[in-house]
Amino acid sequence: MLNFFAVPITDEWGTTYQLTTAGYTALVLIMLALLLLACFIGNSIKKPQFSTRQLVFSAMAIAAAMVTSFIKLFDLPMGGSVTLLSMLFICLIGYWYGIRAGLMTAIAYGFLQLISDPYIISLPQMLVDYIFAFGALGLSGVFSKSKNGLIKGYLLGVLGRYFFAFLSGLIFFGVYAADYNMSAPVYSLVYNGAYLGAEALLTVIILALPPVKKVMGQLKAMAKG
């Protein structure tokens, strides 16, 4: 059954899996279903109707995140990169619409990342690296109604992604730690902290600028309608 969605490829680095057409199609359908579901559950109980505004703004944020994820300031050799604020755009969805919609759309974004640039060595690794790690960015919704909620939510989302990236590095890629004379936990903490911390620092500095704060406030007002 697995071979219907992904086929194994073995090289000197080990065995990885390449998605088939059926695999890509399934991921696209799941991503779209999650995005639509997020639009429904993100509304209050008193307003259960479908929100076109929410769908439009969420889709725009995901599109911006995808575009900026390909604009990389630098890459690390074993994966991971500092991008042009790509995580911020996903965190905006949680900031605008709350944690439920934020988590659902962030998970959909994880599927989209899996479709665009897959690196799969096993099903558990795929779930941790793509679905859980990117999905954690939706935790930004915890602070959707707080003062300075965007910065707080963004940092929480990045910490969530860092947690799952650390687990992946420890469990699935810890074998490379010996090359750097480190233990697996230290290697994973340092490696993943380097690119995620650098992008987070850059983003927070930009968000703290008064003109940017004003624009973000205006965007939230527009997104909420």
KAVEN-V991768 format. One record per residue. N is the residue number from 1. RES is the residue in one letter. SS is DSSP state (~ for helix, > for strand, _ for the rest). BURIAL is 1 if it has 16 or more other ideal C-beta (glycine too) atoms within 10 Angstrom, else 0. Layout:
n=[N/N]
res=[RES/RES]
ss=[SS/SS]
burial=[BURIAL/BURIAL]
This chain:
n=[1/2/3/4/5/6/7/8/9/10/11/12/13/14/15/16/17/18/19/20/21/22/23/24/25/26/27/28/29/30/31/32/33/34/35/36/37/38/39/40/41/42/43/44/45/46/47/48/49/50/51/52/53/54/55/56/57/58/59/60/61/62/63/64/65/66/67/68/69/70/71/72/73/74/75/76/77/78/79/80/81/82/83/84/85/86/87/88/89/90/91/92/93/94/95/96/97/98/99/100/101/102/103/104/105/106/107/108/109/110/111/112/113/114/115/116/117/118/119/120/121/122/123/124/125/126/127/128/129/130/131/132/133/134/135/136/137/138/139/140/141/142/143/144/145/146/147/148/149/150/151/152/153/154/155/156/157/158/159/160/161/162/163/164/165/166/167/168/169/170/171/172/173/174/175/176/177/178/179/180/181/182/183/184/185/186/187/188/189/190/191/192/193/194/195/196/197/198/199/200/201/202/203/204/205/206/207/208/209/210/211/212/213/214/215/216/217/218/219/220/221/222/223/224/225]
res=[M/L/N/F/F/A/V/P/I/T/D/E/W/G/T/T/Y/Q/L/T/T/A/G/Y/T/A/L/V/L/I/M/L/A/L/L/L/L/A/C/F/I/G/N/S/I/K/K/P/Q/F/S/T/R/Q/L/V/F/S/A/M/A/I/A/A/A/M/V/T/S/F/I/K/L/F/D/L/P/M/G/G/S/V/T/L/L/S/M/L/F/I/C/L/I/G/Y/W/Y/G/I/R/A/G/L/M/T/A/I/A/Y/G/F/L/Q/L/I/S/D/P/Y/I/I/S/L/P/Q/M/L/V/D/Y/I/F/A/F/G/A/L/G/L/S/G/V/F/S/K/S/K/N/G/L/I/K/G/Y/L/L/G/V/L/G/R/Y/F/F/A/F/L/S/G/L/I/F/F/G/V/Y/A/A/D/Y/N/M/S/A/P/V/Y/S/L/V/Y/N/G/A/Y/L/G/A/E/A/L/L/T/V/I/I/L/A/L/P/P/V/K/K/V/M/G/Q/L/K/A/M/A/K/G]
ss=[_/~/~/~/~/>/>/>/>/>/>/_/_/>/>/>/>/>/>/_/~/~/~/~/~/~/~/~/~/~/~/~/~/~/~/~/~/~/~/~/~/_/_/_/~/~/~/_/_/_/_/~/~/~/~/~/~/~/~/~/~/~/~/~/~/~/~/~/~/_/_/>/>/>/>/_/_/_/_/_/>/>/>/_/_/~/~/~/~/~/~/~/~/~/~/~/~/_/~/~/~/~/~/~/~/~/~/~/~/~/~/~/~/~/~/~/_/_/_/>/_/_/~/~/~/~/~/~/~/~/~/~/~/~/~/~/~/~/~/~/~/~/~/_/_/_/_/_/~/~/~/~/~/~/~/~/~/~/~/~/~/~/~/~/~/~/~/~/~/~/~/_/_/~/~/~/~/~/~/~/_/_/_/~/~/~/~/~/~/~/~/~/~/~/~/~/~/~/~/~/~/~/~/~/~/~/~/_/_/~/~/~/~/~/~/~/~/~/~/~/~/~/~/~/_]
burial=[0/0/0/0/1/1/0/0/0/0/0/0/0/0/0/1/1/0/1/0/0/0/1/1/0/1/1/0/0/1/1/0/0/1/1/0/1/1/1/1/0/1/1/0/0/0/0/0/0/0/1/0/0/1/1/0/1/1/0/0/1/1/0/1/1/1/0/1/1/0/0/0/0/0/0/0/0/0/1/1/1/1/1/1/1/1/1/1/1/1/1/1/1/1/1/1/1/1/1/1/1/1/1/1/1/1/1/1/1/1/1/1/1/1/1/0/0/1/0/1/1/0/0/0/1/1/1/1/1/1/1/1/1/1/1/1/1/1/1/1/1/1/1/1/0/0/0/0/1/1/1/1/1/1/1/1/1/1/0/1/1/1/0/1/1/1/1/1/1/1/0/1/1/1/0/0/1/0/0/0/0/1/0/1/0/0/1/1/1/0/1/1/0/0/1/1/0/0/1/1/0/1/1/0/0/0/1/0/0/0/0/0/0/0/0/1/0/0/1/1/0/0/1/0/0]
